[in-house]
């Protein structure tokens, strides 16, 4: 278990002295019991959901070094801000704040915790003996823990889980997921122990006022862990299972749903976790098969309770995007922007979504407006924003492009110089944008073909725009014009085969969503057959095989679908966004083979 060292304790004690001095003028009790802490944190949560972010922090900050729930609540807001901005400074601040929260929670924990006891047993007993000891332990181990100590275990585990989220925010690289997994092993074990506490808790403790809060925390932790781990590709999960991890998607979703429908402080956190899964994770790292009906049901009561809450409005708008109701989504995103001015990063999230809304509708000038705002205001990924801005401008007719005063070649040439590393890792999508923009580095640049549509595919946008046949038809017309231009090219460049394959992939996607499956299959097969002629965009063939597999699934041929997707998984490596495709492959194969996401814990 993580223990505070002597140096850290000295620093922590100094912080506590400052805290006491700061509170000399406030007429409040010197201590806050568990019940009062939960009530005050509920008030802070309501302030937060009503866009009163500073007030929520002000309410939590004074007790952040004396109350485990205040420490958890305060650090959670800072972590959320970091996750939304992806800014290095905010991530570092969140990590420091989370360390302080861990110190606070540590003070409330029982000195020799259940997990530590089990760790000692492991060193002395065989696995069989450990299992027998655990089975005979019964409720006695947990009966010695006070309510405060039980909640301290839960809060400590939750802080560690949020540290893991920060690790995953830093990079989607598969190796980083493994490192993050190793870092959160303690948190995972603690949550499992908390789950055992819940199952074996004496009846008299279940009647306490804080039991419901403890139960809600367990539902959130066990649910989030299982859901998160179930997303990992098989080769990663097998390694993690070897060191004690396991994840079951259905179990994770079940726990989160139970927590979301409860009345605990963490109910809204269960809701937000499910919304994140349904509206982003399933699309970017999954097959794009979304449960929007559940997402709408989850958010409905919070729309009534917090009608102007920017976070709630944001998810409401996002759901409308995924339904293909882009016009309605744009109105709600604007309401979200107008609802508050304090957290500019929420505006940036809205700009990103509005950029895509307009791209889906092929309103490239309006899409450029939001890409331009992002490139100037947001520091999350200057390289991606600059590339996106240049890619969108590339879609404009020459006469309209001139009115913007922008030089597309100059913008593309800036992309590589804007790359960044977070925690020593490059952002995979940035690396992709840099590779593509290098075509403009030569004295005689070679124009990219439909770069905005290619990025649309990278973010799985064709799954979204495919909900609108009118817009999909319009995209198809644009793609076929480019196809004809490539066929009539008199002096083909070294990128000619790559460009043709890209156009066929995009064309096939449009045809698939329009229900013209045989024509789509011909397009995908053309890419696969031309694979050896591709010089630079090696990602096209494995991604196309994956799309062909999904097409076969749509046609009802499961065996062909599995064969195509397995081929993409096994036969190709070292291409752009490889880890992202492996996440999608993992999700697709689980669905096709009818197997659970992984073994239950």
C-alpha positions as CSV (number, residue, x, y, z in Angstrom):
1,X,0.0,0.0,0.0
2,X,1.1,3.5,-0.6
3,X,2.5,5.1,2.6
4,X,3.6,8.6,3.2
5,X,7.3,9.0,3.7
6,X,8.9,11.1,6.5
7,X,9.8,13.9,4.1
8,X,6.3,14.0,2.7
9,X,4.8,13.8,6.2
10,X,6.8,16.8,7.2
11,X,5.7,18.8,4.2
12,X,2.1,17.6,4.9
13,X,2.3,18.7,8.5
14,X,3.5,22.1,7.4
15,X,0.6,22.4,5.0
16,X,-1.8,21.5,7.9
17,X,-0.4,24.3,10.0
18,X,-1.0,26.8,7.2
19,X,-4.5,25.4,6.9
20,X,-5.2,26.0,10.6
21,X,-3.9,29.5,10.4
22,X,-6.1,30.2,7.4
23,X,-9.2,29.2,9.3
24,X,-8.7,31.1,12.5
25,X,-11.3,33.7,11.5
26,X,-14.1,31.3,10.5
27,X,-16.5,30.3,13.3
28,X,-16.8,26.6,12.5
29,X,-16.1,23.4,14.4
30,X,-12.5,22.2,14.4
31,X,-13.5,18.8,13.1
32,X,-16.1,17.6,10.5
33,X,-17.7,14.2,11.0
34,X,-18.5,11.9,8.1
35,X,-22.1,12.7,7.8
36,X,-21.5,16.5,7.6
37,X,-18.7,16.0,5.1
38,X,-21.0,14.0,2.8
39,X,-23.7,16.7,3.1
40,X,-21.3,19.5,2.3
41,X,-19.8,17.6,-0.6
42,X,-23.3,17.1,-2.0
43,X,-23.8,20.9,-1.8
44,X,-20.5,21.4,-3.7
45,X,-21.5,18.9,-6.3
46,X,-24.8,20.8,-6.9
47,X,-22.9,24.0,-7.2
48,X,-20.5,22.4,-9.7
49,X,-23.4,21.1,-11.9
50,X,-24.9,24.6,-11.8
51,X,-21.7,26.0,-13.4
52,X,-20.6,27.5,-10.0
53,X,-17.2,25.9,-10.3
54,X,-15.2,28.4,-8.2
55,X,-17.9,28.3,-5.5
56,X,-17.7,24.6,-5.4
57,X,-13.9,24.7,-5.0
58,X,-14.2,27.4,-2.4
59,X,-16.6,25.3,-0.4
60,X,-14.3,22.2,-0.5
61,X,-10.8,23.8,-0.3
62,X,-10.8,24.8,3.4
63,X,-11.4,21.2,4.6
64,X,-9.4,19.4,1.9
65,X,-6.6,18.6,4.4
66,X,-8.9,17.6,7.2
67,X,-11.8,15.7,5.5
68,X,-11.3,12.8,3.2
69,X,-14.5,13.6,1.2
70,X,-13.6,17.3,0.8
71,X,-10.1,16.2,-0.4
72,X,-11.7,13.7,-2.9
73,X,-14.2,16.3,-4.1
74,X,-11.7,19.1,-4.5
75,X,-9.2,16.9,-6.3
76,X,-11.9,15.4,-8.5
77,X,-12.9,18.8,-9.9
78,X,-9.2,19.6,-10.6
79,X,-8.8,16.2,-12.4
80,X,-12.0,16.7,-14.4
81,X,-10.6,20.1,-15.6
82,X,-7.4,18.4,-16.6
83,X,-9.2,15.6,-18.5
84,X,-11.2,18.2,-20.4
85,X,-8.3,20.4,-21.4
86,X,-5.6,17.8,-21.9
87,X,-3.2,20.7,-21.0
88,X,0.1,19.6,-19.5
89,X,-0.1,22.3,-16.8
90,X,-3.6,21.2,-15.7
91,X,-2.5,17.5,-15.7
92,X,0.5,18.3,-13.5
93,X,-1.7,20.4,-11.2
94,X,-4.2,17.5,-11.0
95,X,-1.5,15.0,-10.2
96,X,-0.2,17.2,-7.3
97,X,-3.7,17.8,-6.0
98,X,-4.4,14.1,-6.1
99,X,-1.3,13.4,-4.1
100,X,-2.4,15.8,-1.4
101,X,-5.8,14.1,-1.4
102,X,-4.2,10.7,-1.0
103,X,-2.2,12.1,2.0
104,X,-5.5,13.3,3.6
105,X,-7.3,10.0,3.0
106,X,-4.3,8.1,4.3
107,X,-4.7,9.7,7.7
108,X,-8.2,8.2,8.1
109,X,-7.3,4.7,7.1
110,X,-6.7,1.9,9.5
111,X,-3.0,1.4,9.9
112,X,-2.9,-2.3,8.9
113,X,-5.5,-2.4,6.1
114,X,-7.2,-5.5,4.7
115,X,-5.2,-5.3,1.5
116,X,-1.9,-5.1,3.4
117,X,-2.9,-8.1,5.5
118,X,-3.6,-10.0,2.4
119,X,-0.2,-8.9,0.9
120,X,1.5,-10.4,4.0
121,X,-0.4,-13.6,3.6
122,X,0.7,-13.9,0.0
123,X,4.3,-13.9,1.0
124,X,3.8,-16.6,3.6
125,X,1.1,-18.9,2.1
126,X,0.4,-20.7,-1.1
127,X,-2.4,-19.6,-3.3
128,X,-4.5,-22.5,-1.9
129,X,-3.9,-21.5,1.7
130,X,-4.7,-17.9,0.9
131,X,-8.0,-18.9,-0.7
132,X,-8.8,-21.0,2.3
133,X,-8.0,-18.1,4.7
134,X,-10.1,-15.7,2.7
135,X,-13.0,-18.1,2.7
136,X,-12.9,-18.6,6.5
137,X,-12.4,-14.9,7.3
138,X,-16.2,-14.1,7.2
139,X,-17.3,-10.8,8.5
140,X,-14.8,-10.6,11.4
141,X,-12.1,-8.8,9.4
142,X,-14.5,-6.0,8.4
143,X,-16.3,-5.8,11.7
144,X,-13.2,-4.2,13.3
145,X,-13.3,-1.3,10.8
146,X,-15.2,1.8,11.7
147,X,-17.4,3.5,9.2
148,X,-14.9,6.2,8.8
149,X,-12.1,3.7,8.1
150,X,-14.2,1.9,5.5
151,X,-15.0,5.2,3.7
152,X,-11.3,6.1,3.9
153,X,-10.4,2.9,2.0
154,X,-13.0,3.8,-0.6
155,X,-11.9,7.4,-1.0
156,X,-8.2,6.3,-1.2
157,X,-9.1,3.8,-3.9
158,X,-11.0,6.4,-5.8
159,X,-8.1,8.8,-5.7
160,X,-5.9,6.1,-7.1
161,X,-8.4,5.4,-9.8
162,X,-8.4,9.0,-10.8
163,X,-4.6,8.9,-11.0
164,X,-5.1,6.1,-13.5
165,X,-7.5,8.2,-15.5
166,X,-4.8,10.9,-15.7
167,X,-2.4,8.3,-17.0
168,X,-4.8,7.2,-19.7
169,X,-5.5,10.8,-20.6
170,X,-1.8,11.4,-21.3
171,X,-1.7,8.9,-24.2
172,X,-3.8,6.2,-25.8
173,X,-0.6,4.2,-26.7
174,X,-1.0,0.6,-25.7
175,X,2.2,0.4,-23.7
176,X,1.1,3.3,-21.7
177,X,-2.1,1.5,-20.9
178,X,0.0,-1.4,-19.5
179,X,2.0,1.0,-17.4
180,X,-1.1,2.7,-16.2
181,X,-2.6,-0.7,-15.3
182,X,0.4,-1.6,-13.2
183,X,0.1,1.8,-11.3
184,X,-3.5,1.2,-10.4
185,X,-3.2,-2.4,-9.2
186,X,-3.4,-1.3,-5.6
187,X,-6.6,0.7,-6.3
188,X,-8.1,-2.3,-8.0
189,X,-7.3,-4.6,-5.0
190,X,-8.7,-2.0,-2.6
191,X,-12.0,-1.7,-4.6
192,X,-12.3,-5.5,-4.5
193,X,-11.8,-5.4,-0.8
194,X,-14.4,-2.7,-0.5
195,X,-16.8,-4.9,-2.5
196,X,-16.2,-7.7,0.0
197,X,-16.8,-5.3,2.9
198,X,-20.2,-4.5,1.2
199,X,-21.1,-8.1,0.8
200,X,-20.1,-9.2,4.3
201,X,-21.1,-6.0,6.1
202,X,-23.0,-6.8,9.4
203,X,-26.7,-5.9,9.3
204,X,-26.4,-3.2,12.0
205,X,-24.0,-1.3,9.8
206,X,-26.2,-1.5,6.7
207,X,-28.8,0.6,8.6
208,X,-26.3,3.5,9.1
209,X,-26.8,6.8,7.3
210,X,-23.5,6.5,5.4
211,X,-24.1,2.9,4.1
212,X,-25.8,4.1,0.9
213,X,-22.9,6.4,0.2
214,X,-20.4,3.5,0.6
215,X,-22.4,1.3,-1.6
216,X,-22.6,4.0,-4.3
217,X,-18.8,4.3,-4.2
218,X,-18.3,0.6,-4.6
219,X,-20.7,0.5,-7.6
220,X,-18.8,3.3,-9.3
221,X,-15.3,1.8,-8.6
222,X,-16.0,-1.8,-9.5
223,X,-18.2,-0.8,-12.5
224,X,-15.6,1.6,-13.9
225,X,-12.7,-0.8,-13.4
226,X,-14.5,-3.7,-15.1
227,X,-15.7,-1.5,-18.0
228,X,-12.3,0.1,-18.5
229,X,-10.4,-3.2,-18.4
230,X,-12.9,-4.9,-20.8
231,X,-12.0,-2.4,-23.5
232,X,-8.4,-3.5,-23.6
233,X,-7.2,-5.7,-26.5
234,X,-6.7,-9.4,-25.6
235,X,-2.9,-9.4,-25.6
236,X,-2.9,-6.5,-23.1
237,X,-5.7,-8.0,-21.0
238,X,-4.0,-11.4,-20.8
239,X,-0.9,-9.8,-19.4
240,X,-3.0,-7.8,-16.8
241,X,-4.9,-10.9,-15.9
242,X,-1.6,-12.6,-15.1
243,X,-0.9,-10.0,-12.4
244,X,-4.4,-10.1,-10.9
245,X,-6.6,-7.9,-13.1
246,X,-9.8,-8.9,-14.9
247,X,-12.6,-7.0,-16.6
248,X,-16.2,-7.9,-17.5
249,X,-18.0,-5.4,-19.6
250,X,-21.5,-6.5,-18.7
251,X,-20.7,-6.6,-15.0
252,X,-19.1,-3.1,-15.2
253,X,-22.2,-1.7,-17.0
254,X,-24.5,-3.4,-14.5
255,X,-22.7,-1.9,-11.5
256,X,-22.6,1.5,-13.1
257,X,-26.3,1.4,-13.9
258,X,-27.2,0.4,-10.4
259,X,-25.0,3.2,-9.1
260,X,-26.5,5.7,-11.5
261,X,-30.1,4.9,-10.4
262,X,-29.1,5.2,-6.7
263,X,-29.2,8.2,-4.5
264,X,-25.6,8.4,-3.4
265,X,-23.2,11.3,-3.9
266,X,-21.6,9.2,-6.6
267,X,-24.8,8.6,-8.6
268,X,-24.0,11.4,-11.0
269,X,-20.4,10.1,-11.4
270,X,-21.8,6.8,-12.5
271,X,-24.1,8.6,-15.0
272,X,-21.2,10.6,-16.4
273,X,-19.1,7.5,-16.7
274,X,-21.8,5.7,-18.7
275,X,-22.4,8.8,-20.9
276,X,-18.7,9.0,-21.6
277,X,-18.7,5.3,-22.6
278,X,-21.8,5.6,-24.8
279,X,-21.0,8.9,-26.5
280,X,-17.2,8.7,-27.0
281,X,-15.5,5.5,-26.0
282,X,-17.8,3.2,-27.9
283,X,-17.4,5.3,-31.0
284,X,-13.6,6.0,-31.0
285,X,-12.4,2.7,-29.5
286,X,-15.4,0.5,-30.4
287,X,-17.5,-0.5,-33.4
288,X,-19.7,2.5,-33.2
289,X,-22.8,0.6,-32.1
290,X,-24.1,3.0,-29.5
291,X,-26.8,2.7,-26.9
292,X,-28.2,6.2,-27.3
293,X,-31.6,5.2,-25.8
294,X,-29.9,4.5,-22.5
295,X,-27.8,7.7,-22.7
296,X,-30.9,9.8,-23.2
297,X,-32.7,8.1,-20.3
298,X,-29.7,8.7,-18.0
299,X,-29.4,12.4,-18.8
300,X,-33.1,13.3,-18.8
301,X,-33.5,13.7,-15.0
302,X,-30.4,15.9,-14.8
303,X,-31.6,18.1,-17.7
304,X,-34.7,18.8,-15.5
305,X,-32.6,19.3,-12.4
306,X,-29.8,21.4,-14.0
307,X,-31.3,22.9,-17.1
308,X,-28.5,25.3,-17.5
309,X,-25.7,23.0,-16.4
310,X,-23.0,23.2,-19.0
311,X,-21.7,19.6,-18.5
312,X,-25.3,18.3,-18.8
313,X,-26.0,20.4,-21.8
314,X,-22.8,19.3,-23.5
315,X,-23.7,15.6,-23.2
316,X,-27.3,16.4,-24.4
317,X,-25.9,18.1,-27.5
318,X,-23.4,15.2,-28.1
319,X,-26.3,12.7,-28.0
320,X,-28.1,14.7,-30.7
321,X,-24.9,14.7,-32.9
322,X,-24.8,10.9,-32.6
323,X,-28.5,10.7,-33.6
324,X,-27.7,12.8,-36.7
325,X,-29.6,15.8,-35.5
326,X,-26.8,18.2,-36.2
327,X,-28.9,21.3,-36.4
328,X,-30.5,20.7,-32.9
329,X,-27.0,19.8,-31.5
330,X,-25.6,23.2,-32.7
331,X,-28.3,25.1,-30.8
332,X,-27.7,23.2,-27.6
333,X,-23.9,23.6,-27.9
334,X,-24.4,27.4,-28.2
335,X,-26.6,27.2,-25.1
336,X,-23.8,25.4,-23.4
337,X,-21.3,28.1,-24.4
338,X,-23.6,30.8,-23.2
339,X,-24.4,29.1,-19.8
340,X,-21.0,29.9,-18.3
341,X,-17.8,31.9,-18.9
342,X,-15.6,30.6,-16.1
343,X,-14.3,27.3,-17.6
344,X,-13.2,28.2,-21.1
345,X,-12.2,24.6,-21.7
346,X,-15.9,23.6,-21.9
347,X,-16.2,26.2,-24.7
348,X,-13.3,24.4,-26.5
349,X,-15.1,21.1,-26.2
350,X,-18.1,22.7,-27.8
351,X,-16.0,24.3,-30.6
352,X,-14.5,20.9,-31.4
353,X,-18.0,19.4,-31.7
354,X,-19.4,22.4,-33.6
355,X,-16.5,22.0,-36.0
356,X,-17.5,18.5,-36.7
357,X,-21.2,19.4,-36.9
358,X,-20.5,21.8,-39.7
359,X,-18.1,19.4,-41.4
360,X,-20.8,16.7,-41.5
361,X,-23.0,19.3,-43.1
362,X,-20.2,20.3,-45.5
363,X,-20.4,23.9,-44.3
364,X,-16.6,24.2,-44.5
365,X,-16.4,27.9,-43.9
366,X,-18.3,27.6,-40.6
367,X,-16.2,24.5,-39.7
368,X,-13.1,26.6,-40.4
369,X,-14.3,29.2,-37.9
370,X,-14.3,26.8,-35.0
371,X,-11.1,25.1,-36.1
372,X,-9.5,28.6,-36.1
373,X,-10.8,29.3,-32.6
374,X,-9.4,26.1,-31.3
375,X,-6.0,26.7,-32.9
376,X,-5.8,30.1,-31.3
377,X,-7.3,29.4,-27.9
378,X,-6.8,25.8,-26.9
379,X,-3.4,24.3,-26.0
380,X,-4.5,20.7,-26.0
381,X,-2.9,19.8,-29.3
382,X,-1.8,22.7,-31.5
383,X,-0.6,20.3,-34.2
384,X,-4.0,18.6,-34.5
385,X,-5.9,21.9,-34.5
386,X,-3.6,23.4,-37.2
387,X,-3.8,20.3,-39.3
388,X,-7.6,20.3,-38.9
389,X,-7.8,23.9,-39.8
390,X,-5.7,23.4,-43.0
391,X,-7.6,20.3,-43.9
392,X,-10.9,22.1,-43.7
393,X,-9.6,25.0,-45.7
394,X,-8.5,22.5,-48.4
395,X,-12.2,21.7,-49.0
396,X,-13.1,25.3,-49.9
397,X,-13.3,26.5,-53.5
398,X,-10.4,28.8,-54.4
399,X,-12.4,32.0,-54.5
400,X,-13.9,31.4,-51.0
401,X,-10.5,30.4,-49.7
402,X,-9.0,33.7,-50.7
403,X,-11.6,35.5,-48.5
404,X,-10.2,33.9,-45.4
405,X,-6.7,35.3,-46.0
406,X,-5.2,31.9,-45.1
407,X,-2.3,30.2,-46.8
408,X,-3.0,26.4,-46.7
409,X,0.5,25.4,-47.6
410,X,1.9,27.5,-44.8
411,X,-0.5,26.1,-42.3
412,X,0.4,22.5,-43.2
413,X,4.1,23.3,-42.9
414,X,3.5,24.5,-39.3
415,X,2.0,21.3,-38.1
416,X,5.2,19.4,-37.4
417,X,6.7,22.2,-35.4
418,X,3.7,22.2,-33.1
419,X,4.0,18.6,-32.0
420,X,4.1,17.9,-28.2
421,X,4.7,15.1,-25.8
422,X,2.6,14.5,-22.7
423,X,4.4,12.6,-20.0
424,X,7.1,11.7,-22.5
425,X,4.6,10.3,-25.0
426,X,3.6,11.5,-28.4
427,X,-0.1,11.8,-29.2
428,X,-0.9,9.2,-31.9
429,X,-3.3,11.4,-33.8
430,X,-0.7,14.2,-33.9
431,X,1.9,11.7,-35.4
432,X,-0.7,10.9,-38.0
433,X,-1.3,14.6,-38.8
434,X,2.5,15.2,-39.0
435,X,3.0,12.4,-41.4
436,X,0.3,13.6,-43.7
437,X,1.4,17.2,-43.6
438,X,4.9,16.4,-44.8
439,X,3.6,16.3,-48.3
440,X,3.7,20.1,-48.1
441,X,7.3,20.3,-46.8
442,X,8.9,20.0,-50.3
443,X,9.4,23.0,-52.5
444,X,6.7,21.7,-54.8
445,X,4.0,20.5,-52.4
446,X,1.7,17.6,-53.3
447,X,-1.9,18.4,-52.3
448,X,-3.6,16.0,-49.9
449,X,-6.8,14.4,-51.2
450,X,-9.9,15.1,-49.1
451,X,-7.9,15.6,-45.9
452,X,-11.0,16.7,-43.9
453,X,-12.9,13.6,-44.8
454,X,-9.9,11.4,-44.0
455,X,-9.8,13.0,-40.5
456,X,-13.5,12.5,-40.3
457,X,-12.9,8.8,-40.7
458,X,-10.0,8.8,-38.2
459,X,-12.6,9.9,-35.5
460,X,-15.2,7.4,-36.8
461,X,-17.3,10.3,-38.2
462,X,-18.7,8.3,-41.1
463,X,-20.6,6.3,-38.5
464,X,-22.3,9.5,-37.4
465,X,-22.9,11.2,-40.7
466,X,-24.2,7.9,-42.0
467,X,-27.3,8.5,-40.0
468,X,-28.2,11.2,-42.6
469,X,-28.6,9.8,-46.1
470,X,-28.9,13.3,-47.6
471,X,-25.5,14.3,-46.2
472,X,-23.9,11.0,-47.0
473,X,-25.1,11.3,-50.7
474,X,-23.5,14.7,-50.8
475,X,-20.2,13.4,-49.5
476,X,-20.3,10.6,-52.0
477,X,-20.7,13.0,-54.9
478,X,-17.6,14.9,-53.6
479,X,-15.6,11.7,-53.3
480,X,-16.6,10.5,-56.8
481,X,-15.4,13.9,-58.2
482,X,-12.0,13.3,-56.6
483,X,-12.0,9.7,-57.9
484,X,-12.5,11.0,-61.5
485,X,-9.8,13.6,-61.1
486,X,-7.3,11.0,-59.9
487,X,-8.2,8.7,-62.8
488,X,-7.7,11.5,-65.3
489,X,-4.4,12.7,-63.8
490,X,-1.7,13.0,-66.5
491,X,1.3,13.2,-64.3
492,X,0.7,10.9,-61.3
493,X,2.8,11.6,-58.2
494,X,4.4,9.1,-55.9
495,X,1.3,9.4,-53.7
496,X,-1.1,8.4,-56.5
497,X,-1.8,4.9,-55.3
498,X,-2.2,6.0,-51.7
499,X,-4.7,8.7,-52.8
500,X,-6.7,6.2,-54.9
501,X,-6.9,3.8,-52.0
502,X,-8.0,6.5,-49.6
503,X,-10.7,7.6,-52.0
504,X,-11.9,4.0,-52.4
505,X,-12.1,3.5,-48.7
506,X,-14.1,6.7,-48.2
507,X,-16.4,5.9,-51.1
508,X,-17.0,2.4,-49.7
509,X,-17.9,3.9,-46.3
510,X,-20.5,6.1,-47.9
511,X,-21.9,3.3,-50.0
512,X,-22.1,1.1,-46.9
513,X,-24.1,3.6,-44.9
514,X,-26.4,4.2,-47.9
515,X,-27.2,0.4,-48.0
516,X,-25.4,-0.2,-51.3
517,X,-23.4,-3.1,-49.7
518,X,-22.2,-4.9,-52.9
519,X,-20.7,-1.7,-54.3
520,X,-19.1,-0.9,-51.0
521,X,-17.5,-4.3,-50.9
522,X,-16.0,-3.7,-54.4
523,X,-14.4,-0.5,-53.1
524,X,-13.0,-2.1,-50.0
525,X,-11.6,-5.1,-52.0
526,X,-9.9,-2.6,-54.4
527,X,-8.0,-1.1,-51.5
528,X,-6.9,-4.5,-50.2
529,X,-5.8,-5.7,-53.7
530,X,-3.8,-2.5,-54.2
531,X,-2.1,-2.8,-50.8
532,X,1.4,-3.5,-52.2
533,X,1.3,-0.3,-54.2
534,X,0.8,1.9,-51.2
535,X,4.0,3.7,-50.2
536,X,3.1,5.9,-47.2
537,X,-0.4,5.4,-45.9
538,X,0.0,1.8,-44.7
539,X,-2.8,2.1,-42.3
540,X,-5.3,2.0,-45.2
541,X,-5.2,-1.8,-45.7
542,X,-5.7,-3.0,-42.1
543,X,-8.4,-0.4,-41.5
544,X,-10.1,-1.4,-44.7
545,X,-10.0,-5.1,-43.8
546,X,-11.7,-4.1,-40.5
547,X,-14.4,-2.1,-42.4
548,X,-14.9,-5.1,-44.8
549,X,-15.4,-7.3,-41.8
550,X,-18.1,-5.0,-40.4
551,X,-19.7,-5.1,-43.9
552,X,-19.8,-8.9,-43.9
553,X,-21.3,-8.8,-40.4
554,X,-24.0,-6.4,-41.8
555,X,-24.6,-8.9,-44.6
556,X,-25.0,-11.7,-42.1
557,X,-21.8,-13.6,-42.9
558,X,-20.2,-13.9,-39.5
559,X,-17.4,-16.3,-40.6
560,X,-16.2,-13.9,-43.3
561,X,-16.4,-11.0,-40.9
562,X,-14.2,-12.7,-38.3
563,X,-11.7,-13.8,-41.0
564,X,-11.3,-10.2,-42.3
565,X,-10.9,-8.7,-38.9
566,X,-8.5,-11.4,-37.7
567,X,-6.4,-10.8,-40.8
568,X,-6.2,-7.1,-40.0
569,X,-5.2,-8.0,-36.4
570,X,-2.5,-10.5,-37.2
571,X,-1.0,-9.6,-40.5
572,X,-0.2,-5.9,-40.1
573,X,1.8,-3.9,-37.7
574,X,3.7,-0.6,-37.4
575,X,1.2,1.6,-39.1
576,X,-0.5,4.8,-38.1
577,X,-3.0,4.6,-35.2
578,X,-2.4,0.9,-34.8
579,X,-3.5,0.8,-31.2
580,X,-6.7,2.5,-32.0
581,X,-7.6,-0.1,-34.6
582,X,-6.7,-2.9,-32.2
583,X,-9.2,-1.5,-29.7
584,X,-11.9,-1.5,-32.4
585,X,-10.9,-5.0,-33.5
586,X,-11.2,-6.2,-29.9
587,X,-14.7,-4.8,-29.6
588,X,-15.8,-6.2,-33.0
589,X,-14.5,-9.7,-32.3
590,X,-16.2,-9.8,-28.9
591,X,-19.5,-9.0,-30.6
592,X,-19.0,-11.4,-33.5
593,X,-17.9,-14.3,-31.4
594,X,-20.6,-13.7,-28.9
595,X,-18.1,-13.9,-26.1
596,X,-18.0,-11.7,-23.0
597,X,-15.6,-8.9,-23.0
598,X,-13.3,-10.9,-20.7
599,X,-13.4,-13.2,-17.8
600,X,-15.3,-12.1,-14.7
601,X,-13.4,-11.2,-11.6
